[in-house]
Amino acid sequence: MSYYPPVGFRFKVKFEGLDDEVGEDIYFQSVSGLSVDIETEEFAEGGENRFKHKLPGRTKFPNLVLKRGLLRTSGLIKWCENAFESFEFKPLDLTISLYSSEGEKKKEEIKPIVTWKITHAIPVKWAVDDLNAQESKILMETLELSYNYFKVQVDAN
């Protein structure tokens, strides 16, 4: 069955090797930074003044930014605390899975339609929204991860 175009609000983030019995570390409000760029190097050819050749270089991936309501403690928070407070970095792989909007209607196992496998992620920034007595909104935390690369897997169904 084809799910085109997919919705962007049914997703799950799963960290591999993270000790968390409760399971709250899979729910985030937003995920951004799933993109890749290829650096280019310009080369000016002698005698050619109309243009410069652009040669492909390395790929680069921006930081992954995850946002959710503030949690007091979890396996993910402990992992970040070890990095920020003790400077003990333990790279983790994580999976971001996108699901179809039709998944709740069926009683069968729900499989992701697209999966991004993030490799060798480490926390590089953690922030909490401003505290403001004039606004009544959920206090959000933002986690920024640096990673090596990602691979995309698309469901063939």
Steps between C-alpha positions, in 0.01 A plus 500: 500500500631844413504775764561808292540764614573388856404707803781640713341473844509121566859415586709334768861548605679198648848510651695173476671385820329749730382366836145623547227279646220755467538559126425873498814576302335410168250788501606837366301797374735570213813375328706714263840474335437203271688637203829454320715742299796436273782745533637624168837637404529754220766453235582776252612359167770701323359691202134441602359823645125425475479259797688300759472125527339376822640171620317288759666449837389351830149467629401691811207447731356774724425435866184309581261705716241319716228687695259373764335587829751518786561170680659499842688175456537233236765288335550771239546771764754283686690446173512878443600572861795261468616689192446854631596457866760221494620544141433130438377469144342168402397518133162342428315402186136600472210431270233747392194323361215665309160327502197528276187679619304180431684297763247552779210373287651155457554240773811353337859582589582856401817524293680824422479632145835683523785447746812710553787317671726755669856384571734599784300781665627700796330784689643845427230728644207481741266793565172576675247760380476830683301502822224756460216560747291673230474193277324176575681248283689177546864546595703358212851361500720495191774245445753548224706205378802484275524184290710347224235416239157347443354239267142505376289186472166518318233232541451319170125437554 
